[in-house]
Amino acid sequence: MSKNEILEALKNKRQKCTVYTRVMGYHRPVESFNVGKTGEHKQRLQFTEH
């Protein structure tokens, strides 16, 4: 099964979630970002501290 087929099969079990990120010292939902900020958010690298 492809990824799209799996997502379509489980469509009725999925629900929307709100993703927050820290911007300038406070948390904001990513869905409220403008086009430029959305692109910047997608380019961020995830890392873990050791």
LONU-532579 format. One line per 10 residues: their letters; for each residue z, x, y of N, C-alpha, C, O, CB. Coordinates in steps of 0.001 Angstrom, whole numbers. Each point is the difference from the previous one (the first is absolute). Glycine has a CB too. Layout:
BEGIN
A	Z:X:Y:Z:X:Y:Z:X:Y:Z:X:Y:Z:X:Y; ...
***
This chain:
BEGIN
MSKNEILEAL	0:845:-1197:0:-845:1197:0:876:1242:683:1023:58:539:-2853:-1291; -1993:1416:2216:-18:748:1256:1165:-452:880:636:-1021:-259:-3156:1280:120; 2775:506:1158:1092:-302:933:-186:-1378:643:959:-760:132:-690:3222:317; -1488:-2776:-56:-273:-1290:637:215:-1171:-959:481:-1059:403:-2123:2204:1088; 1285:-949:-2748:193:-1056:-999:1491:-254:-228:424:-1147:-140:-2602:1782:-965; 2957:421:1071:1447:-138:-179:610:-726:1189:813:-908:-173:-760:3014:-1198; -441:-1709:2576:530:-648:1202:-376:-1482:44:813:-840:385:-955:3031:830; -1073:-2502:-1605:-449:-1397:3:770:-815:-1038:353:-1150:260:-2641:1881:501; 2552:-154:-1925:727:-707:-1055:1448:-290:398:574:-1005:-417:-2049:2109:-1268; 2054:-229:2484:1402:-157:409:154:-566:1413:1083:61:582:-530:1840:-2078
KNKRQKCTVY	-1622:-2442:2038:-20:-482:1380:1098:-1032:281:598:24:1076:-3052:406:-1045; 2725:-1322:-963:990:-1052:229:1439:534:-40:918:-697:433:-2526:-938:-1431; 1821:2846:491:1339:582:-68:291:936:1176:1135:440:181:-1259:-622:-2663; -896:482:3272:162:944:1113:538:-715:1232:-216:-1197:189:-1662:2602:-1090; 2588:-642:1737:470:-539:1268:-125:1068:1071:33:1196:-289:1552:-2763:-894; -1729:1121:2417:-165:921:1115:1335:662:316:1043:-654:5:-2934:-741:922; 1849:2692:-663:1211:699:412:-253:634:1364:-1135:346:326:1809:97:-2742; 361:-294:3195:-104:603:1317:434:1457:-93:1098:305:-465:-675:-2536:1597; -1296:3123:-686:284:1433:-31:414:425:1402:-707:-264:972:-949:662:-2873; 2810:263:1998:494:497:1273:-99:1517:27:109:657:-1035:1442:-2630:1250
TRVMGYHRPV	-1757:2520:967:7:1442:177:734:323:1289:90:-833:902:-2266:1085:-2171; 2691:942:1349:765:416:1174:-973:537:1047:-759:931:-269:2806:-390:-1151; -2019:-1136:2616:-863:400:1104:865:200:1232:665:-928:458:-2645:-328:-1426; 1969:2463:1499:734:319:1228:1469:-416:-81:552:-514:973:-2681:249:299; 2757:481:-2410:1428:-218:-135:422:-1381:-468:1197:-235:-169:-987:1883:1909; -1122:-2557:-1954:362:-1320:-513:-1027:-462:-1027:-1098:551:-78:2233:-1112:2257; -783:-435:-2956:-861:-472:-1091:-877:-1158:455:468:-924:666:1256:1655:-2326; -3007:-673:1290:-955:-1060:336:-840:-321:-1226:-277:880:-816:207:-141:3236; -336:-2003:-2552:-885:-343:-1124:-1392:586:218:-542:-58:1104:1845:-2064:-1500; -1866:2676:-649:-1321:632:78:-1076:-1026:366:-976:342:667:1702:1364:-2373
ESFNVGKTGE	-556:-2955:1278:-1032:-1021:264:-162:-305:1491:-1001:-599:395:1503:-383:-2630; 464:1381:3072:-105:-270:1441:-672:1150:756:-139:-67:1222:2198:-1340:-1392; -2480:2467:-544:-643:1145:644:-1399:-359:474:-664:-859:-580:2004:2410:-852; -1785:-876:2506:-1383:-152:452:-908:869:-879:489:687:-896:275:-1166:3288; -2056:455:-2149:-968:689:-849:274:1504:-55:-37:595:-1077:-1655:-2354:1638; 1961:2370:578:242:1440:50:1249:402:-756:-9:977:-750:-1131:-922:2935; 2209:-798:-1994:1259:305:-674:-114:-241:-1504:597:737:-785:656:-1342:2875; -2006:-409:-2504:-215:-261:-1427:-711:1178:-655:380:425:-1091:-484:-2897:1544; -931:3004:207:-716:1161:-519:900:1218:-91:-52:749:-975:-2048:-1655:1936; 2923:1101:54:941:1123:3:1002:-132:-1149:327:991:-653:-584:-782:3152
HKQRLQFTEH	734:-1402:-2744:964:-239:-1079:-611:310:-1362:679:552:-866:424:-2315:2262; -2379:1416:-1600:-680:256:-1278:-200:1494:-245:-96:423:-1152:-1059:-2631:1367; 1091:3018:851:-223:1435:-138:1293:776:-239:-58:1195:-290:-1924:-1439:1760; 3125:-386:-1359:1275:700:-191:151:485:-1429:-452:-652:-941:1472:-743:2734; -386:2534:-1944:272:554:-1315:1429:-320:-412:922:100:809:-2591:1738:-408; 1851:-2222:-1658:1330:-265:-532:578:1298:-550:-713:791:-617:90:-3188:66; 1902:2612:774:625:1190:-527:1434:-320:-420:570:-1013:406:-2034:2470:1052; 2034:-573:-2281:1394:-131:-403:738:1286:337:-524:1097:-200:-97:-2705:-1649; 1841:1467:2361:805:1171:317:699:489:-1250:459:-800:-815:-136:-3:3169; -241:2093:-2505:677:587:-1158:1414:390:374:741:514:-837:-2927:322:-68
***
